Structure formats: C-alpha cells, structure tokens
C-alpha cells in the first residue's frame, strides 16, 4: 500500500503575478477552501497517511493554514458558534514540512523528499492542478494501476493542441490493456508526440531517486523531473493512466474560474 506523498509547493508562482507576491497560489480559494486543501483531501481518500509539503521561506502561510488557531477556536467557543469548529477542523493526516532553499525546480523538490519516503513507493501531487475524479479520486486511479504491476505510474490528461507547449507530453504505446510510456517531451515547441500531457499526479517507485541524484540542471537552471523519468524509462517500465474526471490548472485564469464554477455547482 502507498502511504506517503510529496506535495511540492515551493515555486514562485510567476504565472500568477502580481497576486503571488503575497499569496501562494497553493492557497488560492476554490470555493471556500484553498487549492492545497483539496489536494490533501484527495490524498486522504486515496489512503495516504503521511504527507511531506515542500515549501520555500516565503510560504509560511501554508504551514499556518494547516495549524490550529487556538485564539479562533476560543472565540468560536465563547460566541457559542460551535458549528464553525467543523469548518476549521484539520485534515486527518500527518503533515510534515521541509524547505527548498533554492528554486531548483520540481525534480529537486521531489528529490528533497527521499529521506521522508525511504525505500517505499510514493505519490507526488502538484497543488496547482485541481482534479475532481469522476467516480474515484485521481490519485486513487493511479494507485489502483500501480497495485496491478508495481511500476511507476503517470497521470495523463488530454490537452488542447495550443496548450501542449506548457506541459510534458508523452509518447506511449498500448500493450494489451495497459498504456506503456516510452518517453516524455518537456514543453514541446513544435510537433508534440501526442495530445496527452503529464499532469500533477504521479506514483513512483523509490528507484526514481537514483535518477534524480544523477540529474543535472537543464538550460533553465532547474532540475527537471521529466529528465529523471526519461532516464528511468531506459531501464524500467512506467505506465500511464488517462485520468477520469475534471481537471483545472489554476495557474491559468480561465481554468481557475472554471474550478470555482465546478465546485459551486457540485
């Protein structure tokens, strides 16, 4: 069983400036809850028991959000508005934090979690990707696939052609009922290998860390998770799951609005 998950939340959120100068995009409200709260709920639904959130020194608001507010609880008790206590109840999961000291990218943020994960399979969830599963949570769908073959699994979603240059796009092949990943092209500028992008849900075996350790900085000065996955693919199998559900990239204004509309209608 997969019991641990890493949530990278240390980025600057430059696609969402100027608001991310003061508010982490992980705390953007979707309805009346911040985006990262939905991701934590998804992890709990999938059976995750421990989460490591990778933050930067400017993301203290995230740690504050997932902490008790004794003053607020006391005020609610004094006002006899006990129904509000349920609204500020902390998620039933163990949350730990670590800092990414330098902005070295997603691959580095995942690599930081190696001592937390140990020698276990683990999940990675990106909190700027809101995924509302059709019948099961997105991560649950990936874990189900992992349990059938004990290999790494990538969450995939069909993306419109004009947006593929913003994502890692997979080349894959159908093997019986499985989708076997052959390679990933990071932000393809010209002809993408497919219309399926790797979105913010992953399940990895601990083998990934050996490839992250060998990864060097790319041309943009970051350690790319995609580079480590491509190296891993040369020696080990990795599968893809086309996630069933509604997905929203909250770094894009139209999809952020769409996520709120989805929640309000639910």
C-alpha positions, 0 to 999 in steps of 0.5 A: 500500500502507498502511504506517503506523498510529496506535495511540492509547493515551493515555486514562485508562482510567476504565472500568477503575478502580481497576486503571488507576491503575497499569496501562494497560489497553493492557497488560492480559494476554490470555493471556500477552501484553498487549492492545497486543501483539496489536494490533501483531501484527495490524498486522504481518500486515496489512503495516504497517511503521511504527507511531506509539503515542500515549501520555500521561506516565503510560504509560511502561510501554508504551514499556518493554514494547516495549524490550529488557531487556538485564539479562533477556536476560543472565540468560536467557543465563547460566541457559542458558534460551535458549528464553525469548529467543523469548518476549521477542523484539520485534515486527518493526516500527518503533515510534515514540512521541509524547505527548498532553499533554492528554486531548483525546480520540481525534480529537486523538490521531489528529490528533497523528499527521499529521506521522508519516503525511504525505500517505499513507493510514493505519490507526488501531487502538484497543488496547482492542478485541481482534479475532481475524479469522476467516480474515484479520486485521481490519485486513487486511479493511479494507485489502483494501476500501480497495485496491478504491476508495481511500476511507476505510474503517470497521470495523463490528461488530454490537452488542447493542441495550443496548450501542449507547449506548457506541459510534458507530453508523452509518447506511449504505446498500448500493450494489451490493456495497459498504456506503456510510456516510452518517453516524455517531451518537456514543453514541446515547441513544435510537433508534440508526440501526442495530445496527452500531457503529464499532469500533477499526479504521479506514483513512483517507485523509490528507484526514481531517486537514483535518477534524480541524484544523477540529474543535472540542471537543464538550460533553465537552471532547474532540475527537471523531473521529466529528465529523471523519468526519461532516464528511468524509462531506459531501464524500467517500465512506467505506465500511464493512466488517462485520468477520469474526471475534471481537471483545472490548472489554476495557474491559468485564469480561465481554468481557475474560474472554471474550478470555482464554477465546478465546485459551486455547482457540485 
